[in-house]
Amino acid sequence: MGVRLCDLGHDVTLGSRDADRARSVREELIDRWPDHDLQRLRAGDNAAAAECDIVVVATPWDGAAPTVAALAEQLDGKILICMANALTRVGKEFQPLIPPRGSVAGDVAAAAPGAKVVAAFHHVPARELGDLDGDVECDVLVCGDDDAAKQTVIALAGQIPGMGAFDAGRLTAAGPIESLTAVLIGMNVRHKAHLSVRLSGMPGSPGVGSR
Ligand SMILES: NC(=O)c1ccc[n+]([C@@H]2O[C@H](COP(=O)([O-])OP(=O)(O)OC[C@H]3O[C@@H](n4cnc5c(N)ncnc54)[C@H](OP(=O)(O)O)[C@@H]3O)[C@@H](O)[C@H]2O)c1
């Protein structure tokens, strides 16, 4: 996500629990994409990333709320995008988990009550997102309780070539959206596929975005 947004011209700070790890990931990304201008890519600890105007939490599900709680004051008033999915593998099956507040995004919102939490990008395959020479052929369902924040995230997603973005309602929609990820991952394993989501039937619009 960071390298894709940077490639689109945004200033991006990669965050980590260990700033040196973030710095080495930054170097790897810059080496991997010599033909792309990634000078706007920075790296630091999670507090440095939380300095940005829009913050993305993309940790495993059980790390999301604790990560955000530690930075709650810094996140006051900011747009906080949660793309985490709670799931577990049981044998060959992937099962969705329901966190205490119904979704990872709900837990994140409770952990950072001053942030404008928007849940999005749950089903976007990291491989396609990180391939700067390719489009990202999928749609994202965007939900949240702050309309302006949600529209900002929809517009951001729409800048990614190939991606469409749809307003999926309030943050209560995050639970079923996150749960669908377990179904998609299970189908990917079963069919040896790389599935993503495309929506049809929206009146008057193919979805906000560049597809
Ligand atoms: N991979 C995908 O295609 C994809 C697509 C859409 C959404 N997602 C969601 O995005 C989230 C991250 O997915 P991922 O594949 O990037 O997972 P990941 O590689 O396992 O985790 C991402 C980063 O989170 C940090 N982290 C790990 N455990 C943590 C903890 N307990 N507390 C705080 N930070 C922790 C680690 O960074 P540091 O060690 O550097 O801190 C790690 O590099 C998941 O919730 C996933 O469901 C993934």
The ligand as an SDF file (V2000), in Angstrom:
LIG
                    3D

 48 52  0  0  0  0  0  0  0  0999 V2000
   -1.6370   -9.4910    2.4110 N   0  0  0  0  0  0  0  0  0  0  0  0
   -2.7310   -9.1280    1.7500 C   0  0  0  0  0  0  0  0  0  0  0  0
   -2.8950   -9.4340    0.5450 O   0  0  0  0  0  0  0  0  0  0  0  0
   -3.7900   -8.2980    2.4440 C   0  0  0  0  0  0  0  0  0  0  0  0
   -4.7790   -7.6720    1.6870 C   0  0  0  0  0  0  0  0  0  0  0  0
   -5.7430   -6.8930    2.3260 C   0  0  0  0  0  0  0  0  0  0  0  0
   -5.7320   -6.7790    3.7110 C   0  0  0  0  0  0  0  0  0  0  0  0
   -4.7680   -7.4340    4.4180 N   0  0  0  0  0  0  0  0  0  0  0  0
   -4.7820   -7.3050    5.8810 C   0  0  0  0  0  0  0  0  0  0  0  0
   -3.7310   -6.4350    6.2360 O   0  0  0  0  0  0  0  0  0  0  0  0
   -3.1600   -6.8700    7.4560 C   0  0  0  0  0  0  0  0  0  0  0  0
   -1.6620   -7.1020    7.2620 C   0  0  0  0  0  0  0  0  0  0  0  0
   -1.4830   -8.1350    6.3090 O   0  0  0  0  0  0  0  0  0  0  0  0
   -0.0250   -8.6040    5.8780 P   0  0  0  0  0  0  0  0  0  0  0  0
   -0.1830   -9.6860    4.9230 O   0  0  0  0  0  0  0  0  0  0  0  0
    0.8040   -7.4100    5.5110 O   0  0  0  0  0  0  0  0  0  0  0  0
    0.4760   -9.2060    7.2870 O   0  0  0  0  0  0  0  0  0  0  0  0
    1.9080   -9.3020    7.9300 P   0  0  0  0  0  0  0  0  0  0  0  0
    2.9540   -9.2120    6.8570 O   0  0  0  0  0  0  0  0  0  0  0  0
    1.8870  -10.5070    8.8040 O   0  0  0  0  0  0  0  0  0  0  0  0
    1.9480   -8.0390    8.9000 O   0  0  0  0  0  0  0  0  0  0  0  0
    2.2500   -6.7390    8.4710 C   0  0  0  0  0  0  0  0  0  0  0  0
    3.1490   -6.0700    9.5000 C   0  0  0  0  0  0  0  0  0  0  0  0
    2.4870   -5.9170   10.7420 O   0  0  0  0  0  0  0  0  0  0  0  0
    3.4620   -5.8380   11.7840 C   0  0  0  0  0  0  0  0  0  0  0  0
    3.0320   -6.7140   12.8750 N   0  0  0  0  0  0  0  0  0  0  0  0
    3.0540   -8.0640   12.9160 C   0  0  0  0  0  0  0  0  0  0  0  0
    2.5400   -8.5190   14.0710 N   0  0  0  0  0  0  0  0  0  0  0  0
    2.2090   -7.4080   14.7910 C   0  0  0  0  0  0  0  0  0  0  0  0
    1.6520   -7.2250   16.0820 C   0  0  0  0  0  0  0  0  0  0  0  0
    1.3110   -8.2490   16.8580 N   0  0  0  0  0  0  0  0  0  0  0  0
    1.4540   -5.9580   16.4870 N   0  0  0  0  0  0  0  0  0  0  0  0
    1.7800   -4.8930   15.7120 C   0  0  0  0  0  0  0  0  0  0  0  0
    2.3290   -5.0110   14.4770 N   0  0  0  0  0  0  0  0  0  0  0  0
    2.5280   -6.2690   14.0290 C   0  0  0  0  0  0  0  0  0  0  0  0
    4.7770   -6.3240   11.1810 C   0  0  0  0  0  0  0  0  0  0  0  0
    5.5980   -5.1800   10.9940 O   0  0  0  0  0  0  0  0  0  0  0  0
    6.7830   -4.8250   12.0090 P   0  0  0  0  0  0  0  0  0  0  0  0
    7.2810   -6.1600   12.5520 O   0  0  0  0  0  0  0  0  0  0  0  0
    7.7710   -4.1750   11.1290 O   0  0  0  0  0  0  0  0  0  0  0  0
    6.1940   -3.9360   13.0590 O   0  0  0  0  0  0  0  0  0  0  0  0
    4.3880   -6.8770    9.8300 C   0  0  0  0  0  0  0  0  0  0  0  0
    5.3620   -6.7140    8.8450 O   0  0  0  0  0  0  0  0  0  0  0  0
   -3.8970   -8.1500    7.8890 C   0  0  0  0  0  0  0  0  0  0  0  0
   -4.8540   -7.8410    8.8750 O   0  0  0  0  0  0  0  0  0  0  0  0
   -4.5420   -8.6180    6.6010 C   0  0  0  0  0  0  0  0  0  0  0  0
   -5.7580   -9.3220    6.8480 O   0  0  0  0  0  0  0  0  0  0  0  0
   -3.7800   -8.1640    3.8200 C   0  0  0  0  0  0  0  0  0  0  0  0
  1  2  1  0
  2  3  2  0
  2  4  1  0
  4  5  1  0
  4 48  2  0
  5  6  2  0
  6  7  1  0
  7  8  2  0
  8  9  1  0
  8 48  1  0
  9 10  1  0
  9 46  1  0
 10 11  1  0
 11 12  1  0
 11 44  1  0
 12 13  1  0
 13 14  1  0
 14 15  2  0
 14 16  1  0
 14 17  1  0
 17 18  1  0
 18 19  2  0
 18 20  1  0
 18 21  1  0
 21 22  1  0
 22 23  1  0
 23 24  1  0
 23 42  1  0
 24 25  1  0
 25 26  1  0
 25 36  1  0
 26 27  1  0
 26 35  1  0
 27 28  2  0
 28 29  1  0
 29 30  1  0
 29 35  2  0
 30 31  1  0
 30 32  2  0
 32 33  1  0
 33 34  2  0
 34 35  1  0
 36 37  1  0
 36 42  1  0
 37 38  1  0
 38 39  2  0
 38 40  1  0
 38 41  1  0
 42 43  1  0
 44 45  1  0
 44 46  1  0
 46 47  1  0
M  CHG  2   8   1  16  -1
M  END
$$$$
